[in-house]
Amino acid sequence: MDETLLSIGELAAASGLSPKALRLYAESGLLPPRQVDEFTGYRSYGIDQVERARLIAALRGVGMGLARIRVICDLDAAAAVSELRSWWRQEEADVFSRGAAVQYLARDLGGLLQEETTMTTSTTSHDSGPLQVATTAHRGLVRAAQQDAVLARELSGGAALLAMADGFGADDALSSRILSAFADAVGEDPSSDPLAALETAWADAESLVPATGPDGSTLTAALIHAGRLYIAHIGDTRVALVRGDRIDLVTQDHTRLRSLAAAGRLSPEEVAAHPDRAVLNRALAAVSPTAPDLLVRRLEPGDLVLLASDGLHAVVDPSVLADALTTKEEGVAALAEQLVELALAAGAPDNVAVALARV
């Protein structure tokens, strides 16, 4: 065995993990330092622990629990593969059984809502009124190309469409083409069934996805009509609804690690320190689930709707972003520019796109 010792920084560089992640694994007993200086607390690791660190991170990244990881790390290669496959068979069975339960719940819920609608003798609604709308985008300070696309379009009947696509891969214009095709397919008058209009238009966006290769895009659209916010969403662009001092995050990021964190299988600290924290598991891309989330929310006068690419929400401190969104501005155009400035002040390592609408 090579007895070369590494500092925690050297192990981080060699394994691709952050020192924070390595400390988490040390505290769990999965990757204890080879030596700890009793006076300084300085940690030293063996060079043979590099591969173990990578394995632990990979297994946590697919949602395996710490106890099972400890077992796998202590097995020989053939036994570890058998253990991993056995674990995954149960994961697949769990997903299958949950899927069946969801289908039953959807059937029962749909029947209940239909019954309540039949019993209702009167309905009320209010028009969203005139909208203040603004969009802006910036290449950022690091990226060589702009792959964030954003648009705002006035529709008939006082409705408005905000949409955003964040491309990835070598085709810098893919996100713009997807966004244009989607918006054109929504049409000028989706008022008869806004959610259906978004879902139908999604097919036009999907038709532009390359059959092979790494190129793809996120797509998030918000249709505002008659006091309702209708959303079609895939990827990690976020839609937030700001009402007074309250900010509600409407969408969820479609990343594998976010899903695991939501299920309590990864801690927020592990997600923040994991090298795959931004990897999408749903997007408009080859060999990826491309069906959108379809969501509806009620709107009230004064509400602010925000669409933000990860160049904003993943870079700017959440408390700073919240302060900006809940502080009244003269108009949404000034707020949009302020949000971009916040991303630039934070280093803007990614493209930035913002769309805002105030009811």
The 8 nearest C-alpha neighbors of each residue, nearest first, counted from 0:
[[1, 2, 47, 3, 46, 45, 48, 4],
 [0, 2, 3, 46, 47, 45, 4, 48],
 [1, 3, 0, 4, 45, 46, 47, 44],
 [4, 2, 1, 46, 45, 5, 44, 47],
 [3, 5, 45, 44, 43, 46, 2, 6],
 [6, 4, 44, 43, 9, 10, 45, 46],
 [5, 7, 43, 9, 8, 10, 44, 42],
 [6, 8, 10, 9, 11, 18, 42, 5],
 [7, 9, 11, 6, 10, 12, 18, 5],
 [10, 8, 6, 12, 11, 7, 5, 13],
 [9, 11, 13, 7, 12, 8, 5, 14],
 [10, 12, 16, 8, 17, 14, 9, 13],
 [11, 13, 9, 15, 10, 14, 8, 16],
 [14, 12, 10, 11, 15, 9, 49, 16],
 [15, 13, 11, 16, 49, 12, 53, 10],
 [16, 14, 12, 11, 13, 17, 274, 53],
 [17, 15, 11, 14, 20, 274, 18, 273],
 [16, 18, 20, 19, 11, 272, 21, 15],
 [19, 17, 21, 20, 11, 7, 22, 8],
 [20, 18, 22, 17, 21, 272, 23, 268],
 [19, 21, 23, 17, 272, 22, 18, 269],
 [20, 22, 18, 24, 23, 19, 25, 17],
 [21, 23, 25, 19, 20, 24, 26, 18],
 [24, 22, 20, 26, 21, 25, 27, 19],
 [23, 25, 27, 21, 30, 29, 22, 26],
 [24, 26, 31, 30, 22, 28, 27, 23],
 [25, 27, 23, 28, 24, 22, 31, 29],
 [28, 26, 24, 25, 29, 23, 30, 65],
 [29, 27, 25, 26, 30, 31, 24, 69],
 [30, 28, 24, 27, 25, 31, 69, 26],
 [29, 31, 25, 24, 28, 32, 52, 21],
 [32, 30, 25, 28, 29, 33, 26, 24],
 [33, 31, 44, 34, 43, 42, 30, 35],
 [32, 34, 44, 43, 45, 31, 35, 42],
 [33, 35, 43, 32, 42, 36, 44, 41],
 [36, 34, 42, 41, 40, 37, 43, 32],
 [35, 37, 40, 41, 38, 39, 34, 42],
 [38, 36, 40, 39, 35, 41, 34, 42],
 [37, 39, 36, 40, 41, 35, 42, 34],
 [40, 38, 41, 36, 37, 35, 42, 34],
 [39, 41, 36, 37, 35, 38, 42, 34],
 [40, 42, 36, 39, 35, 43, 37, 6],
 [43, 41, 35, 32, 34, 40, 6, 7],
 [42, 44, 6, 34, 5, 32, 33, 4],
 [45, 43, 33, 32, 5, 4, 6, 46],
 [46, 44, 4, 47, 48, 3, 33, 5],
 [45, 47, 48, 49, 3, 4, 5, 44],
 [46, 48, 45, 49, 50, 1, 51, 0],
 [49, 47, 51, 46, 45, 50, 52, 44],
 [50, 48, 52, 14, 51, 47, 46, 10],
 [51, 49, 53, 52, 48, 54, 47, 14],
 [50, 52, 54, 48, 53, 49, 55, 72],
 [53, 51, 49, 55, 50, 54, 48, 56],
 [52, 54, 50, 56, 51, 55, 14, 57],
 [53, 55, 51, 57, 56, 52, 58, 50],
 [56, 54, 58, 52, 57, 53, 59, 51],
 [55, 57, 59, 53, 54, 58, 60, 52],
 [56, 58, 60, 54, 55, 59, 53, 61],
 [59, 57, 55, 60, 61, 56, 63, 54],
 [60, 58, 62, 56, 63, 61, 57, 55],
 [59, 61, 57, 58, 62, 56, 256, 63],
 [62, 60, 58, 59, 63, 57, 255, 256],
 [63, 61, 59, 60, 264, 259, 64, 58],
 [64, 62, 59, 58, 61, 65, 68, 67],
 [65, 63, 67, 66, 68, 62, 59, 264],
 [64, 66, 68, 67, 69, 63, 59, 29],
 [65, 67, 69, 68, 64, 70, 63, 71],
 [68, 66, 70, 69, 65, 64, 71, 63],
 [69, 67, 65, 71, 70, 66, 72, 64],
 [68, 70, 66, 72, 67, 71, 65, 29],
 [69, 71, 67, 68, 73, 72, 66, 74],
 [72, 70, 68, 79, 74, 73, 69, 67],
 [73, 71, 69, 70, 74, 68, 51, 79],
 [72, 74, 71, 70, 69, 75, 79, 68],
 [75, 73, 71, 79, 72, 78, 76, 70],
 [74, 76, 78, 77, 79, 73, 72, 71],
 [75, 77, 79, 78, 80, 74, 81, 71],
 [78, 76, 80, 79, 75, 81, 74, 82],
 [77, 79, 81, 80, 75, 76, 74, 82],
 [78, 80, 82, 76, 71, 74, 81, 77],
 [81, 79, 83, 77, 82, 78, 84, 76],
 [82, 80, 78, 84, 79, 83, 85, 77],
 [81, 83, 79, 85, 80, 84, 78, 86],
 [82, 84, 80, 86, 85, 81, 79, 87],
 [85, 83, 87, 81, 86, 82, 80, 88],
 [84, 86, 82, 88, 87, 83, 81, 89],
 [87, 85, 83, 84, 89, 88, 82, 90],
 [86, 88, 90, 84, 89, 85, 91, 83],
 [89, 87, 91, 85, 90, 86, 84, 92],
 [88, 90, 92, 87, 91, 86, 93, 85],
 [89, 91, 87, 93, 88, 92, 94, 86],
 [92, 90, 94, 88, 89, 93, 87, 95],
 [93, 91, 89, 95, 90, 94, 96, 88],
 [92, 94, 90, 96, 91, 95, 89, 97],
 [95, 93, 97, 91, 92, 96, 98, 90],
 [96, 94, 92, 98, 93, 97, 91, 99],
 [95, 97, 99, 93, 98, 94, 92, 100],
 [98, 96, 100, 94, 99, 95, 101, 93],
 [99, 97, 101, 95, 96, 100, 94, 102],
 [98, 100, 102, 96, 97, 101, 95, 103],
 [99, 101, 97, 103, 98, 102, 104, 96],
 [100, 102, 104, 98, 99, 103, 105, 97],
 [103, 101, 105, 99, 100, 104, 106, 98],
 [102, 104, 106, 100, 101, 105, 107, 99],
 [105, 103, 101, 107, 106, 102, 108, 100],
 [104, 106, 108, 102, 103, 107, 109, 101],
 [107, 105, 103, 109, 104, 108, 110, 102],
 [108, 106, 104, 110, 109, 105, 111, 103],
 [107, 109, 111, 105, 110, 106, 104, 112],
 [110, 108, 106, 112, 111, 107, 105, 113],
 [109, 111, 113, 107, 108, 112, 114, 106],
 [112, 110, 108, 114, 113, 109, 107, 115],
 [111, 113, 115, 109, 114, 110, 116, 108],
 [114, 112, 116, 110, 111, 115, 109, 117],
 [113, 115, 111, 117, 112, 116, 110, 118],
 [114, 116, 112, 118, 117, 113, 111, 119],
 [117, 115, 113, 119, 118, 114, 112, 120],
 [118, 116, 114, 115, 119, 113, 120, 112],
 [117, 119, 115, 116, 120, 114, 113, 121],
 [120, 118, 116, 117, 121, 115, 122, 114],
 [121, 119, 118, 122, 117, 116, 115, 123],
 [122, 120, 119, 123, 118, 116, 117, 124],
 [123, 121, 124, 120, 119, 116, 125, 118],
 [122, 124, 121, 125, 126, 120, 226, 119],
 [123, 125, 126, 122, 226, 225, 227, 127],
 [126, 124, 226, 225, 127, 123, 128, 299],
 [125, 127, 225, 226, 128, 124, 224, 157],
 [126, 128, 226, 225, 358, 125, 224, 129],
 [127, 129, 126, 130, 358, 157, 300, 225],
 [130, 128, 358, 127, 157, 131, 357, 158],
 [129, 131, 358, 357, 132, 356, 128, 127],
 [130, 132, 357, 356, 331, 358, 129, 133],
 [133, 131, 356, 355, 130, 331, 357, 134],
 [134, 132, 332, 355, 354, 331, 356, 335],
 [135, 133, 354, 353, 355, 150, 335, 151],
 [134, 136, 353, 352, 335, 354, 133, 137],
 [135, 137, 352, 351, 353, 138, 134, 147],
 [136, 138, 351, 139, 350, 352, 135, 339],
 [139, 137, 350, 145, 351, 144, 142, 140],
 [140, 138, 350, 347, 137, 349, 141, 348],
 [139, 141, 347, 348, 142, 346, 138, 343],
 [142, 140, 348, 139, 143, 349, 347, 138],
 [143, 141, 144, 349, 139, 140, 138, 348],
 [142, 144, 141, 145, 138, 140, 139, 350],
 [145, 143, 142, 146, 138, 171, 350, 139],
 [144, 146, 138, 147, 350, 171, 143, 142],
 [147, 145, 166, 171, 165, 144, 148, 174],
 [148, 146, 165, 145, 164, 166, 350, 352],
 [149, 147, 164, 175, 163, 174, 165, 146],
 [150, 148, 163, 162, 164, 352, 147, 134],
 [151, 149, 162, 161, 163, 152, 134, 148],
 [150, 152, 161, 160, 162, 134, 153, 149],
 [153, 151, 160, 159, 154, 161, 150, 182],
 [152, 154, 159, 158, 160, 151, 155, 157],
 [155, 153, 187, 158, 159, 188, 152, 157],
 [154, 156, 188, 157, 187, 158, 153, 159],
 [157, 155, 158, 154, 188, 190, 224, 225],
 [156, 158, 155, 154, 159, 129, 224, 128],
 [159, 157, 224, 154, 223, 156, 155, 153],
 [160, 158, 153, 154, 223, 152, 222, 161],
 [159, 161, 222, 152, 151, 221, 223, 153],
 [162, 160, 151, 221, 220, 150, 222, 152],
 [161, 163, 220, 150, 219, 149, 221, 160],
 [162, 164, 149, 219, 148, 218, 220, 150],
 [165, 163, 218, 217, 148, 174, 147, 216],
 [166, 164, 147, 217, 216, 146, 174, 148],
 [167, 165, 216, 174, 146, 215, 147, 164],
 [166, 168, 215, 214, 216, 169, 165, 146],
 [167, 169, 214, 213, 170, 215, 166, 171],
 [168, 170, 171, 214, 167, 213, 172, 173],
 [171, 169, 172, 173, 168, 214, 167, 166],
 [170, 172, 146, 173, 169, 145, 144, 166],
 [173, 171, 175, 170, 174, 176, 146, 166],
 [174, 172, 176, 175, 170, 171, 177, 166],
 [173, 175, 166, 177, 164, 176, 172, 216],
 [176, 174, 178, 148, 172, 173, 177, 179],
 [177, 175, 173, 179, 178, 174, 180, 172],
 [176, 178, 204, 174, 180, 175, 179, 181],
 [177, 179, 175, 181, 176, 180, 174, 182],
 [180, 178, 176, 182, 181, 177, 183, 175],
 [181, 179, 183, 177, 178, 182, 204, 203],
 [180, 182, 184, 178, 204, 200, 179, 183],
 [181, 183, 185, 179, 184, 180, 178, 186],
 [184, 182, 180, 186, 185, 181, 179, 200],
 [183, 185, 200, 181, 186, 182, 180, 203],
 [186, 184, 182, 200, 183, 196, 197, 181],
 [187, 185, 184, 183, 188, 189, 182, 154],
 [186, 188, 154, 155, 189, 185, 153, 183],
 [187, 189, 155, 190, 186, 154, 156, 191],
 [190, 188, 193, 191, 196, 192, 187, 186],
 [191, 189, 188, 192, 193, 224, 156, 158],
 [190, 192, 189, 193, 188, 196, 195, 194],
 [193, 191, 195, 190, 194, 189, 196, 197],
 [194, 192, 196, 189, 195, 190, 197, 191],
 [195, 193, 197, 196, 192, 229, 198, 293],
 [194, 196, 198, 192, 197, 193, 199, 189],
 [195, 197, 193, 199, 194, 198, 185, 189],
 [198, 196, 200, 194, 195, 199, 185, 201],
 [197, 199, 195, 201, 196, 200, 194, 231],
 [198, 200, 196, 201, 197, 202, 195, 185],
 [201, 199, 184, 197, 185, 202, 181, 203],
 [200, 202, 198, 204, 199, 203, 197, 205],
 [203, 201, 205, 200, 204, 199, 206, 198],
 [204, 202, 206, 201, 200, 205, 181, 180],
 [203, 205, 177, 201, 181, 202, 206, 207],
 [206, 204, 202, 207, 208, 203, 201, 283],
 [205, 207, 203, 204, 208, 202, 209, 201],
 [208, 206, 205, 204, 209, 177, 203, 176],
 [207, 209, 205, 206, 284, 283, 210, 215],
 [210, 208, 211, 285, 207, 284, 214, 212],
 [211, 209, 285, 208, 212, 284, 286, 207],
 [212, 210, 285, 209, 213, 286, 214, 284],
 [211, 213, 214, 285, 209, 210, 284, 168],
 [212, 214, 168, 215, 211, 285, 284, 167],
 [215, 213, 168, 167, 212, 169, 170, 284],
 [216, 214, 284, 283, 167, 166, 208, 168],
 [217, 215, 166, 283, 165, 174, 167, 164],
 [216, 218, 234, 165, 164, 282, 233, 283],
 [219, 217, 164, 233, 163, 232, 216, 234],
 [218, 220, 232, 163, 162, 231, 233, 164],
 [221, 219, 162, 231, 230, 161, 232, 163],
 [220, 222, 230, 161, 229, 160, 162, 223],
 [221, 223, 160, 229, 228, 159, 230, 224],
 [224, 222, 228, 159, 158, 227, 229, 221],
 [223, 225, 158, 227, 226, 222, 127, 228],
 [226, 224, 126, 127, 227, 125, 223, 124],
 [225, 227, 127, 298, 126, 125, 224, 297],
 [228, 226, 297, 298, 224, 225, 296, 223],
 [227, 229, 223, 296, 295, 222, 297, 230],
 [230, 228, 295, 222, 221, 294, 194, 223],
 [231, 229, 221, 294, 220, 293, 232, 295],
 [232, 230, 293, 220, 292, 219, 291, 197],
 [233, 231, 219, 291, 292, 218, 230, 220],
 [232, 234, 291, 218, 282, 217, 219, 281],
 [235, 233, 217, 253, 282, 281, 252, 236],
 [236, 234, 252, 253, 237, 309, 233, 217],
 [235, 237, 308, 307, 309, 234, 219, 306],
 [238, 236, 307, 306, 250, 235, 239, 308],
 [237, 239, 306, 305, 249, 250, 248, 307],
 [240, 238, 248, 305, 249, 247, 304, 241],
 [239, 241, 304, 247, 246, 303, 248, 305],
 [242, 240, 246, 303, 302, 245, 243, 304],
 [243, 241, 302, 245, 244, 246, 240, 303],
 [242, 244, 245, 241, 325, 302, 301, 246],
 [245, 243, 325, 242, 246, 241, 326, 324],
 [244, 246, 242, 243, 241, 247, 325, 240],
 [247, 245, 241, 240, 242, 248, 239, 244],
 [248, 246, 240, 239, 249, 241, 245, 242],
 [247, 249, 239, 250, 238, 240, 246, 237],
 [250, 248, 239, 238, 247, 240, 251, 237],
 [251, 249, 238, 237, 248, 252, 232, 239],
 [250, 252, 253, 249, 237, 235, 248, 234],
 [253, 251, 235, 254, 234, 250, 257, 236],
 [252, 254, 234, 281, 279, 235, 280, 251],
 [255, 253, 279, 280, 257, 256, 252, 278],
 [254, 256, 258, 257, 280, 259, 279, 253],
 [255, 257, 259, 258, 254, 276, 260, 270],
 [258, 256, 260, 254, 259, 255, 261, 252],
 [259, 257, 261, 255, 256, 260, 262, 254],
 [258, 260, 256, 262, 264, 257, 261, 265],
 [259, 261, 265, 263, 257, 262, 258, 264],
 [262, 260, 258, 263, 259, 257, 264, 265],
 [261, 263, 259, 260, 264, 258, 265, 257],
 [264, 262, 260, 261, 265, 259, 266, 258],
 [265, 263, 259, 262, 260, 62, 266, 64],
 [266, 264, 260, 263, 259, 269, 267, 270],
 [265, 267, 269, 268, 260, 270, 263, 264],
 [268, 266, 270, 269, 271, 260, 265, 272],
 [269, 267, 271, 266, 270, 272, 20, 265],
 [270, 268, 266, 272, 267, 271, 273, 265],
 [269, 271, 267, 273, 272, 268, 276, 256],
 [272, 270, 268, 269, 273, 267, 276, 274],
 [271, 273, 269, 20, 270, 17, 19, 268],
 [272, 274, 270, 276, 275, 271, 269, 16],
 [273, 275, 276, 16, 272, 15, 277, 17],
 [276, 274, 278, 273, 277, 60, 256, 270],
 [275, 277, 273, 274, 270, 278, 256, 271],
 [278, 276, 275, 279, 254, 274, 256, 235],
 [279, 277, 275, 254, 276, 280, 255, 256],
 [280, 278, 254, 281, 253, 277, 255, 234],
 [279, 281, 254, 255, 253, 278, 282, 287],
 [282, 280, 288, 253, 279, 287, 234, 289],
 [283, 281, 234, 217, 284, 289, 233, 216],
 [284, 282, 216, 289, 215, 217, 208, 205],
 [285, 283, 215, 282, 287, 208, 286, 214],
 [284, 286, 210, 211, 287, 209, 212, 208],
 [287, 285, 284, 288, 211, 210, 289, 212],
 [286, 288, 285, 284, 281, 289, 282, 280],
 [289, 287, 281, 290, 282, 286, 280, 283],
 [288, 290, 283, 282, 287, 281, 291, 284],
 [289, 291, 288, 292, 233, 281, 201, 282],
 [292, 290, 232, 233, 231, 293, 289, 201],
 [291, 293, 232, 231, 294, 233, 290, 230],
 [294, 292, 231, 230, 291, 232, 295, 194],
 [295, 293, 230, 229, 292, 231, 296, 228],
 [294, 296, 229, 228, 230, 227, 297, 293],
 [295, 297, 228, 227, 298, 229, 294, 249],
 [298, 296, 227, 226, 228, 299, 295, 229],
 [299, 297, 226, 227, 302, 228, 296, 300],
 [298, 300, 302, 301, 226, 297, 358, 127],
 [301, 299, 358, 302, 127, 298, 128, 357],
 [300, 302, 358, 299, 357, 303, 242, 243],
 [303, 301, 242, 358, 300, 299, 357, 241],
 [302, 304, 357, 241, 356, 240, 305, 301],
 [303, 305, 240, 356, 355, 239, 357, 241],
 [306, 304, 355, 239, 238, 354, 307, 240],
 [305, 307, 238, 354, 237, 353, 355, 239],
 [308, 306, 353, 237, 236, 352, 311, 305],
 [307, 309, 236, 310, 352, 311, 351, 237],
 [308, 310, 313, 312, 311, 236, 235, 307],
 [309, 311, 351, 349, 308, 350, 313, 314],
 [310, 312, 309, 314, 342, 313, 351, 308],
 [311, 313, 309, 314, 315, 310, 307, 308],
 [314, 312, 309, 311, 310, 315, 316, 308],
 [313, 315, 311, 312, 310, 342, 345, 316],
 [314, 316, 342, 312, 311, 313, 317, 345],
 [315, 317, 319, 318, 320, 314, 312, 313],
 [318, 316, 320, 319, 321, 315, 312, 322],
 [317, 319, 321, 320, 316, 322, 315, 323],
 [320, 318, 322, 316, 321, 317, 323, 315],
 [319, 321, 317, 323, 318, 322, 316, 324],
 [322, 320, 318, 324, 323, 319, 317, 325],
 [323, 321, 319, 325, 320, 324, 326, 318],
 [324, 322, 320, 326, 321, 325, 319, 338],
 [323, 325, 321, 322, 326, 320, 241, 327],
 [324, 326, 322, 244, 323, 321, 327, 243],
 [327, 325, 323, 324, 322, 328, 244, 321],
 [326, 328, 325, 329, 324, 323, 330, 334],
 [329, 327, 330, 326, 334, 333, 331, 323],
 [330, 328, 327, 333, 331, 334, 332, 326],
 [329, 331, 328, 332, 333, 334, 131, 327],
 [330, 332, 334, 333, 133, 335, 355, 132],
 [333, 331, 335, 133, 334, 330, 336, 134],
 [332, 334, 336, 331, 335, 330, 337, 328],
 [335, 333, 337, 331, 332, 336, 338, 328],
 [336, 334, 332, 338, 337, 333, 331, 353],
 [335, 337, 339, 333, 334, 338, 340, 332],
 [336, 338, 334, 340, 335, 339, 333, 341],
 [339, 337, 341, 335, 340, 336, 334, 342],
 [338, 340, 342, 336, 341, 337, 343, 335],
 [341, 339, 343, 337, 338, 342, 344, 336],
 [340, 342, 338, 344, 339, 343, 337, 345],
 [343, 341, 345, 339, 347, 340, 344, 311],
 [344, 342, 347, 340, 346, 345, 341, 339],
 [343, 345, 341, 342, 346, 340, 347, 315],
 [344, 346, 342, 343, 347, 315, 341, 314],
 [345, 347, 343, 344, 348, 342, 140, 314],
 [348, 346, 343, 139, 342, 140, 349, 345],
 [349, 347, 141, 346, 140, 139, 142, 350],
 [350, 348, 310, 347, 139, 142, 351, 141],
 [349, 351, 138, 139, 310, 137, 145, 147],
 [352, 350, 310, 137, 136, 311, 308, 139],
 [353, 351, 136, 308, 307, 135, 147, 137],
 [352, 354, 307, 135, 134, 306, 136, 335],
 [355, 353, 134, 306, 133, 305, 135, 307],
 [356, 354, 305, 133, 132, 304, 134, 331],
 [357, 355, 132, 304, 131, 303, 130, 358],
 [358, 356, 303, 131, 130, 302, 301, 304],
 [357, 130, 301, 300, 302, 127, 356, 303]]
